[in-house]
Amino acid sequence: MVTAITNARVFDGERVRAETTVLLDGTRIAAIGGETPAGADVVDASGATLMPGLIDSHVHTSDDALALALRFGVTTELEMQGMYTKGFREHLLGDDSVADVRSSGFGITPPGGHPSELLPEDFEPGGHGEPDAGESGSGERDSGDSGHGEQQDHGPAPLMPFSSTPAEAVGFIPQLIAAGSDYIKFMVDDGSVEGHPGLPMLDQATLTAGVAEAHRHGMLTIAHTLTVEATRMAIEAGIDGFAHLFMDQPHTDEIIGLIAASGAFVAPCVVLNASMTGITGSDLADDPRVGSRLTPAWSETLRSSYNRYPQGRLEDVLASVKALHDAGVDLLAGTDAAPMPLPFLGGMIHGASVHHELQYLVRAGLTPVQALRAATLTPARRFGLTDRGRIAEGLRADLLLVDGDPTTTIADTLNLRAVWRRGTLTRLAA
């Protein structure tokens, strides 16, 4: 069955197009513009904007979280520590009720290093869905517990690449690839921003050796860094991208210049940095376009915060985002949402917080169109997802329809009307 989305403002991931009709045939975009075929299923998009499905470039996820993401128009999540490597996500490949997902598997970190400090000592996971799939923990689980809600086991226990020497990091790279990692993540964190200074941290030699070995295997490399010094170390190692933006001090021309010259991308995760300073997502939860779609548990999580670095300044983070953008650095929209609703890891949630991040990017000084690229075209390009992130003939029919014009008013992304995942329609309008 051919679907014709007509009378739409079409943002194709880069610009607003003159055409107002997009044809879908099965799971693919068949054409942009042209006549509506006889017998097509017509969706009248008058007063609305059609854009590529959104991409969240930093999550820790679960089946339930992937479903929540799709309900907010996020059609792809990029997991930056967790379970959804190639062998573990097979049960979701044909499930158009959840967002698609890619994953690093677990990041390279020393024993006892980040993210082991994030769980409170008295935390009891209750058997299923424990948050060690995200940055909220790194303990190894039994092979029979998938960690994603109530589903059954989908494979062996995940590989935990604890590394303290260059040889150990190098040795884990082919193992991570064999275990299904889509890209390789390195934790470069002494715990100072999380309120646990003195954590074991990868040294320069180990980080550099690991990155070089990943590159030798043709793998994209990503660094978790929250300080300027850790950022500098990752640049020296030749990292391809950053899963965070430093927040321990204001930017300098030097560090911005180093990032820009390296060609690395940055997923600032401003929503996470705001949460680290104690800023909650309550304003977002109070928006009826968001709150009406949340369970009480997710609402409570959004209304909470990490609050581990109250001395941080959100305005410094926003100024750093603007400086990176002005220097030509590729910015990607990410949230660092946890795999389940946990208030002590709160302030952001799946799906809705991507829209919040877009608002923060505009607040930092990007135009709405530039912010939208950070959640569509740019992450698809930087992660090699050549079949999505744009509205173009032959690509996956991953699309989002919203009322209004988010290319001029970014908050209009929350006027959710419909989402298509591989051409399968989910109506979102209340």
ZINORZI-V970005 format. One record per helix or strand. SS is the DSSP state (alpha for helix, beta for strand). FROM is the first residue (numbers start at 1). LEN is the number of residues. Records with the same first field share a line. If there is no record, write none. Layout:
SS=FROM-LEN ; FROM-LEN
This chain:
beta=2-5 ; 9-3 ; 16-1 ; 22-4 ; 28-5 ; 41-4 ; 48-5 ; 54-6 ; 74-6 ; 100-4 ; 108-2 ; 162-1 ; 184-4 ; 221-4 ; 241-2 ; 265-2 ; 331-1 ; 337-1 ; 396-1 ; 399-5 ; 416-6 ; 424-4
alpha=63-8 ; 90-3 ; 131-3 ; 166-13 ; 204-13 ; 228-10 ; 253-10 ; 270-7 ; 282-5 ; 288-4 ; 296-7 ; 314-13 ; 343-3 ; 352-13 ; 368-6 ; 377-6 ; 410-5
